[in-house]
């Protein structure tokens, strides 16, 4: 198994995607509306990005700010439309008001994905019980990644949780890859890599001039170099 760490970068459009790939990104997370922490992008945006780059794309399935599923039938319809457009990997995650996983919503969407690989996103960082959530989702088809900072506040606060979960890799509920993101900085990398964590997710770190400016290939390249 290669020791190359996965670097995933958030892309909002084809310009972002081209820059991220040029900088050395391995995969992109496609979203729109970062003011709402990232919602499902239009099919047209997915198609434009798919035509522009040849690295894997994970497409967000999320219709509302927060971690409630909202209109599940609309989510299922989005998933179906994106799959028809050629999407093969996804990102999703829904909680009930009490912080437990919304299994009905997750299962309804995952059924539409028909075995496609997917990430359960940072909803895990708002869960009432992370271990319970992981074990509840463990047998869902296609789940291969958790995007997490270890805590709602970000990696600084969540580092002990990330290290503890990395140490449990391979146990039931802990077989999916840890993809660390959310307040992640270059300074965190040595500690995370030493723990065996091999996947990292950046958004604002790829945009030194802010979200109103495109991804910087140079910024992505700095991360790629730090991980190499």
Buried (B, 14 or more C-beta within 10 A) or exposed (E): EEEEBBBBBBBBBBBBBBBBBBBBBBBBBBBBBBEEBBBBBEBEBBBBBBEBBEBBBBBBBBBBEEBBBBEBEBBBEBBEBBBEBEBBBBBBBBBBEEBBBBBEBBBBBBEBBEEBBBBBBBBBBBBEEBEBBBBBBBEBEBBEBBBBBBBEEBBBBBBEBBBEBBEBBEEEBBEBBBBBBBBBEEEBBEEBBEBEBBBBBBBEBBBEEEEEEBBBBEBBBBBBEBBE
